[in-house]
Amino acid sequence: MAMEMKRRQFLAAFAATTGATVLAACAPKAEPTAAPAAAGADPKAQEPQPAAQEKVALKLNMRAGGEQSEPSYYVDRPKELIEEYPHISVELVPVPEDEYYTKIQTMAAAGSLGDVVFAQDDYSQQKRHAVNGLLQASEEWLDANGHSKSEWLPSAVDAISYEGKMYGLPKSASPSQCFLFHNQEMFEEAGIPFPPTHGGTLEELVEWVDKVTKGPEDMRDVFGVSLDLTSILGIHNWVRAFGSFALNEEGTKQLSEGPEWYEAMQYLYGFYQRQQVPRDESLPSGGRRALFAAGKLDIMVGGRWEWKGIKAAVEALDKPFRWETVEMPYVENAKGWRASVNSHDPSTQTKYPHEAYLLAYALADKRMSELSCAQIGYLSARLDDEETIAAMDDADPTKEWLQLQYECQVKTDNFRGPANLRGLELNTTTKNFLDQLWLGQEELTPDFMKRFTAACQEILDKPL
């Protein structure tokens, strides 16, 4: 499932570009020859002085709290950019996450959109911004400044491209929910060998969960596994693990009546039928991470965003236990993991497109990758991420986690979102329908899958 990709040399220097708003990065014009100094005059006073650069104040729309959870992106790297280009300043404009995309549309309508906009395309939001005319296409700026979209993973480029044009620049990418976080001490107590980093089987996962689940079905002492199936981020990766995609390549047809979908749902449904998955009412205030840290949950299936929180929760214990992360199992003909991509995108409302791209590129370059890896344990979307990992100290425990991320990340395949960009609607329909299975309100039958497919197809058949 892994892809072979060429590594490209990182193109470092910001070259000069054209356009009336290009101010900071242009090469200085040749200075005129100074007139002969008058007798007794100070020679320095006669030297021509360079024109003062116009101050450029950039506004960056981002999700509230990012400056605390991801300081490398929203504090440290912008600070370095300002040091390199003193005429630029960066103002963060945080928006609460639960209202972010609605607020961005409102700001755009009012003409108050920032110069650079955070976006993600898990549910087609970034592409909708592009279609609605909020974002600038990037290839022209990249070409003019000695860069190329080939600096980033093909699946990441695809995620933020629409009708052949890439909009903005990739902030980060991940293979979404394809990781198993497990308590090694529970495995030892149950006499189970530690799972391999790669190559575990679906049958083995069932055996592990069976052996570590403890207590009566109606009052578990330890739950064997937690499956985050609250969105298509997790659901679609399981379908890929069983050898299918959610949609056809054109994004116009739901594929959930196929045998792979049925097998995947049957597999997941079995964990719920055996009462091996914690219900919401079983979770403490800290959610499933807290349940894991309390030794009441052995295996969590999730995305890279779980790692840092689990690490902090376990390290806060009086007696921290040993835990590890491995790749989720899959069948031999599995599809690549879905690419979950975030971006920073110069908006069409900026008065300073060149400087906006300087900021967006700084949040997507190799230096940004180095900061992100070291501080928050996130990879960027760059092809040269492996070089960044290799340069890290072997004693740094984050290095092994980043290497696993990279090995899974290069296996990613294009997301295949809906052609009509109704990703949020498709996500809601998918979750609400399948929740009936997990909650025991419906049984898994061919008729259930037929009705589920029809409900999803109704969304896909709507206009853009």
C-alpha positions in Angstrom: 0.0 0.0 0.0 3.0 2.3 0.5 3.9 4.7 -2.3 7.3 5.2 -3.8 8.0 8.9 -4.1 11.0 11.0 -5.2 12.5 13.3 -2.6 13.0 16.8 -3.9 15.5 19.2 -2.7 14.0 22.0 -0.7 14.2 25.3 -2.5 15.0 27.8 0.2 15.4 31.3 -0.9 12.4 33.6 -1.4 13.0 35.1 -4.8 11.7 38.4 -6.1 8.3 38.5 -7.7 6.2 40.9 -9.7 3.1 43.0 -9.1 2.3 46.4 -7.6 1.8 45.0 -4.0 5.2 43.2 -4.0 7.3 45.3 -1.5 9.4 43.4 1.0 11.0 40.6 -1.0 11.9 42.4 -4.1 15.6 42.8 -4.8 16.6 46.4 -4.1 16.9 48.7 -7.1 20.3 49.9 -8.3 21.1 53.0 -6.4 21.8 56.2 -8.4 25.3 57.5 -8.5 25.7 60.2 -5.9 26.4 63.8 -7.0 29.9 65.1 -6.1 30.0 66.2 -2.5 30.3 69.9 -1.8 33.5 71.0 -0.1 33.3 70.4 3.6 30.1 68.5 3.3 29.6 65.2 5.2 30.0 62.4 2.5 27.5 60.2 4.4 24.8 62.8 4.3 25.1 62.9 0.5 24.6 59.2 0.0 21.2 58.2 -1.4 18.9 56.6 1.2 16.8 53.6 0.3 13.1 54.2 0.2 11.3 53.2 3.4 9.2 50.0 2.9 5.5 50.2 3.4 4.4 48.6 6.6 2.3 45.5 5.9 -0.1 44.3 8.7 -1.3 40.8 7.9 -4.3 39.3 9.6 -4.4 35.5 10.0 -7.8 33.8 10.5 -7.4 30.7 12.6 -9.2 28.5 15.1 -9.2 29.9 18.6 -6.7 28.2 20.9 -4.2 27.4 18.2 -1.6 29.8 19.7 -1.6 27.5 22.8 -2.0 24.1 21.2 0.1 24.7 18.1 2.5 27.6 19.1 5.0 26.6 16.4 2.5 27.6 13.8 0.9 30.6 15.3 3.7 32.1 17.5 7.2 30.9 16.7 7.2 30.7 12.9 5.4 34.1 12.4 7.9 35.6 14.8 10.8 34.3 12.6 9.1 35.6 9.5 8.8 39.1 11.1 12.4 39.0 12.0 13.3 38.3 8.4 10.9 40.9 7.0 10.7 43.7 9.6 8.1 45.6 7.6 5.6 42.7 8.1 3.4 42.3 11.2 1.0 39.4 11.8 -2.2 39.7 13.8 -4.0 36.5 14.8 -7.8 36.6 14.4 -9.1 33.6 16.3 -12.5 32.2 15.8 -14.2 29.5 18.0 -13.8 26.1 16.2 -17.5 25.2 16.3 -18.5 28.4 14.4 -15.3 28.8 12.3 -16.6 28.1 8.8 -19.8 30.0 9.3 -17.9 33.0 10.6 -15.4 32.9 7.7 -18.4 33.1 5.2 -19.8 36.0 7.2 -16.5 37.8 7.3 -16.1 37.3 3.6 -19.5 38.8 2.8 -18.6 41.8 5.0 -15.3 42.3 3.2 -13.4 41.7 6.4 -11.7 38.4 5.6 -8.1 38.1 6.8 -5.1 38.1 4.5 -4.5 34.4 5.2 -7.2 31.9 6.2 -6.8 28.6 7.9 -8.9 25.8 6.3 -9.2 22.1 6.2 -10.9 19.8 3.7 -12.1 16.9 5.8 -15.7 17.8 4.8 -15.0 19.8 1.6 -14.8 23.2 3.5 -11.6 24.4 1.9 -12.8 23.6 -1.6 -16.0 25.4 -0.9 -14.0 28.5 0.0 -12.2 28.2 -3.3 -15.4 27.8 -5.3 -16.9 30.8 -3.5 -14.0 32.9 -4.6 -12.4 33.4 -1.2 -9.0 31.9 -1.9 -6.2 32.5 -4.3 -4.7 29.8 -6.6 -1.1 29.2 -5.7 0.9 27.9 -8.7 1.7 31.3 -10.2 3.2 32.6 -7.0 5.1 29.3 -6.4 6.6 29.3 -9.9 7.6 33.0 -9.7 9.4 32.5 -6.4 11.3 29.4 -7.1 9.0 26.9 -5.4 6.8 24.0 -6.6 3.8 22.2 -5.4 5.9 19.0 -5.7 7.4 20.0 -2.4 4.3 18.4 -0.7 2.7 15.0 -0.8 0.6 14.4 -3.9 -2.4 13.4 -1.7 -2.0 16.7 0.2 -1.9 18.7 -3.0 -4.9 16.9 -4.3 -6.9 17.7 -1.1 -6.6 21.4 -1.6 -6.9 21.4 -5.4 -10.1 22.1 -7.4 -10.4 21.7 -11.1 -6.7 21.5 -11.6 -5.7 24.4 -9.4 -4.1 24.3 -6.0 -5.5 26.9 -3.5 -3.3 28.0 -0.6 -0.5 25.8 0.8 -0.6 22.7 2.9 -0.2 23.3 6.6 -0.2 19.7 7.6 -1.4 16.3 6.6 -2.1 13.0 8.3 -3.4 9.6 7.5 -6.3 10.3 9.8 -7.5 7.6 12.1 -5.2 4.7 11.4 -3.3 4.3 14.7 -3.8 1.9 17.6 -2.7 3.3 21.0 -2.4 0.4 23.4 -1.5 -0.3 27.0 1.5 -2.6 26.9 1.2 -3.7 30.6 -2.3 -5.0 29.9 -1.0 -7.0 27.0 1.7 -8.5 29.3 -0.9 -9.4 31.9 -3.0 -11.1 29.3 0.0 -13.0 27.9 -0.3 -11.3 24.5 2.8 -10.5 22.5 3.1 -6.8 21.7 1.5 -5.9 18.4 3.9 -5.3 15.5 4.4 -1.7 14.4 3.0 -2.7 11.0 1.4 -5.9 9.7 -1.0 -6.8 12.5 -4.1 -8.5 11.2 -7.8 -7.9 11.7 -8.1 -11.3 13.3 -5.4 -10.5 15.8 -7.1 -7.3 16.8 -10.3 -9.3 17.6 -8.2 -11.7 19.7 -6.5 -8.9 21.6 -9.7 -7.2 22.4 -11.3 -10.5 23.6 -8.4 -11.2 25.9 -8.1 -7.8 27.6 -11.8 -7.0 28.0 -12.8 -7.7 31.7 -15.9 -7.8 33.7 -19.6 -8.6 33.0 -21.1 -7.2 29.8 -23.4 -4.8 31.7 -20.6 -3.5 34.0 -17.2 -3.7 32.3 -14.1 -3.3 34.5 -11.9 -2.9 31.4 -13.1 -2.2 27.8 -11.0 -3.8 25.1 -11.2 -1.1 22.4 -12.5 2.4 21.7 -13.5 3.1 18.1 -13.9 6.7 17.1 -16.7 6.4 14.6 -18.2 9.8 15.1 -17.3 11.0 11.6 -16.2 9.9 8.2 -12.6 10.5 9.3 -12.7 7.2 11.1 -15.4 5.3 9.3 -13.9 5.7 5.8 -10.5 4.5 6.9 -12.0 1.2 8.1 -13.7 0.8 4.7 -10.3 1.4 3.1 -8.7 -1.1 5.4 -11.2 -3.7 4.0 -10.3 -2.8 0.4 -12.8 -0.2 -0.8 -13.4 3.5 -1.0 -16.4 5.5 0.3 -17.1 7.1 -3.1 -16.2 6.5 -6.7 -13.3 8.4 -8.1 -15.5 11.1 -9.5 -17.2 11.7 -6.1 -20.6 11.1 -7.5 -21.6 7.6 -6.3 -21.7 6.0 -2.8 -20.1 2.6 -2.8 -21.5 1.3 0.5 -23.6 -1.6 -1.0 -20.3 -3.3 -2.0 -19.1 -6.4 -0.1 -16.1 -4.6 1.4 -18.4 -2.1 3.1 -20.5 -4.8 4.5 -17.5 -6.7 5.9 -16.1 -3.6 7.5 -19.4 -2.7 9.2 -19.9 -6.3 10.3 -16.4 -6.3 11.8 -17.0 -3.1 13.8 -20.5 -4.1 14.7 -19.1 -7.2 16.4 -17.2 -5.2 19.0 -20.4 -3.4 19.9 -22.4 -6.6 20.1 -19.9 -8.1 22.5 -20.0 -4.9 24.6 -16.3 -4.4 24.3 -16.6 -0.6 23.4 -17.3 2.0 26.0 -20.5 4.0 25.6 -20.6 7.7 26.1 -22.1 7.2 29.5 -19.1 5.1 30.5 -16.6 7.8 29.8 -15.2 10.1 32.5 -15.0 13.9 32.1 -11.7 13.6 30.3 -13.2 11.3 27.6 -11.6 8.2 26.3 -8.1 9.5 26.9 -8.9 9.7 30.6 -10.4 6.1 30.5 -7.2 4.9 28.9 -5.0 6.7 31.4 -7.1 5.2 34.2 -6.4 1.6 33.0 -10.0 1.1 32.1 -9.4 0.9 28.3 -6.7 -1.1 26.6 -6.8 0.0 22.9 -7.7 3.3 21.3 -8.1 3.7 17.6 -7.6 7.2 16.6 -5.6 9.9 14.7 -2.4 11.6 15.4 -4.1 14.3 17.5 -4.6 11.7 20.2 -0.9 11.0 20.8 0.0 14.2 22.6 -3.0 14.1 24.9 -2.5 10.5 25.8 1.2 11.2 26.5 0.3 14.1 28.9 -2.4 12.0 30.6 -0.2 9.0 31.3 2.8 11.1 32.4 0.6 12.9 34.9 -0.1 9.6 36.7 1.7 8.8 40.0 2.8 5.5 38.3 2.8 6.0 34.5 2.4 2.8 32.6 4.1 1.7 29.3 2.1 2.3 26.2 2.8 2.3 22.4 1.4 3.2 19.1 1.1 0.9 16.0 -0.6 1.0 12.6 -4.1 -0.2 12.3 -4.5 -3.6 10.6 -5.8 -4.0 7.1 -6.4 -6.6 4.4 -3.9 -7.4 1.7 -5.7 -5.4 -1.0 -6.4 -2.4 1.2 -6.6 1.1 -0.2 -4.3 3.9 1.1 -5.4 5.8 4.2 -7.4 8.9 3.6 -5.4 12.1 3.5 -6.6 14.6 6.2 -5.2 18.0 5.2 -5.1 21.4 6.7 -4.0 24.5 4.9 -3.2 28.2 5.2 -4.6 30.1 2.2 -4.0 33.7 1.0 -7.5 35.2 0.5 -8.8 37.1 -2.5 -9.5 40.1 -0.1 -5.9 40.7 0.9 -4.2 44.0 -0.3 -0.8 42.3 0.1 -0.9 39.0 -1.9 2.9 38.6 -2.0 3.3 39.1 1.7 0.3 36.9 2.4 2.1 34.1 0.4 5.3 34.7 2.3 3.4 34.0 5.5 1.5 31.0 4.0 4.7 29.5 2.7 6.5 30.1 6.0 3.7 28.0 7.6 4.4 25.2 5.1 8.2 25.2 4.6 10.9 22.9 5.9 11.6 25.2 8.9 8.0 24.9 9.9 8.2 21.1 9.7 11.2 21.2 12.1 9.3 23.3 14.6 6.1 21.3 14.4 7.9 17.9 14.8 9.9 19.1 17.8 7.2 21.0 19.6 3.9 19.2 19.0 4.8 15.9 17.3 3.0 16.7 14.1 4.4 16.2 10.6 3.8 18.7 7.9 2.7 17.6 4.4 6.2 17.8 2.9 8.0 15.2 1.0 11.2 16.0 2.9 9.6 15.3 6.3 11.7 12.1 6.5 14.9 14.2 6.4 13.5 16.4 9.2 12.8 13.3 11.4 16.2 11.8 10.6 17.9 14.9 11.9 16.2 14.6 15.3 18.0 13.3 18.4 17.5 9.5 18.7 16.9 10.0 22.4 13.9 12.1 21.7 10.8 9.9 22.3 8.9 11.9 19.7 11.1 10.7 16.9 9.8 7.1 16.9 6.2 8.4 16.8 7.0 10.8 14.0 8.6 8.0 12.0 5.4 5.9 12.4 3.4 8.9 11.2 5.5 9.3 8.1 5.4 5.6 7.2 1.6 5.7 7.4 1.4 9.1 5.7 3.2 8.0 2.6 0.5 5.4 2.2 -2.3 8.0 2.0 -4.5 8.1 -1.1 -6.8 10.9 -2.3 -9.8 11.5 -0.1 -12.4 11.2 -2.9 -14.8 13.8 -1.4 -18.2 14.5 -2.9 -18.1 16.3 -6.3 -20.9 18.6 -5.1 -18.8 19.6 -2.1 -21.5 18.6 0.4 -19.1 16.9 2.7 -20.6 18.2 5.9 -24.0 16.9 4.9 -22.6 13.5 3.9 -20.8 13.3 7.2 -23.9 14.0 9.2 -26.0 11.5 7.2 -23.3 8.8 7.5 -22.8 9.3 11.3 -26.6 9.5 12.1 -27.3 6.4 10.0 -24.5 4.2 11.3 -25.0 5.4 14.9 -28.2 3.3 14.8 -26.0 0.2 14.4 -23.5 1.0 17.2 -26.4 1.9 19.6 -28.2 -1.3 18.8 -31.2 0.4 17.3 -30.8 -1.3 14.0 -29.3 -4.7 13.0 -26.8 -5.0 10.2 -28.6 -6.4 7.2 -28.3 -6.0 3.4 -31.5 -3.9 3.6 -30.0 -1.6 6.2 -26.9 -1.0 4.0 -29.3 -0.4 1.0 -31.2 2.3 2.9 -27.9 3.8 4.1 -26.5 3.9 0.6 -29.7 5.5 -0.7 -29.6 8.2 2.0 -25.9 9.0 1.1 -26.6 9.0 -2.6 -29.5 11.5 -2.1 -26.8 13.9 -0.7 -24.5 13.2 -3.6 -27.2 13.9 -6.2 -27.8 17.4 -5.0 -26.4 20.3 -7.0 -23.2 22.1 -6.0 
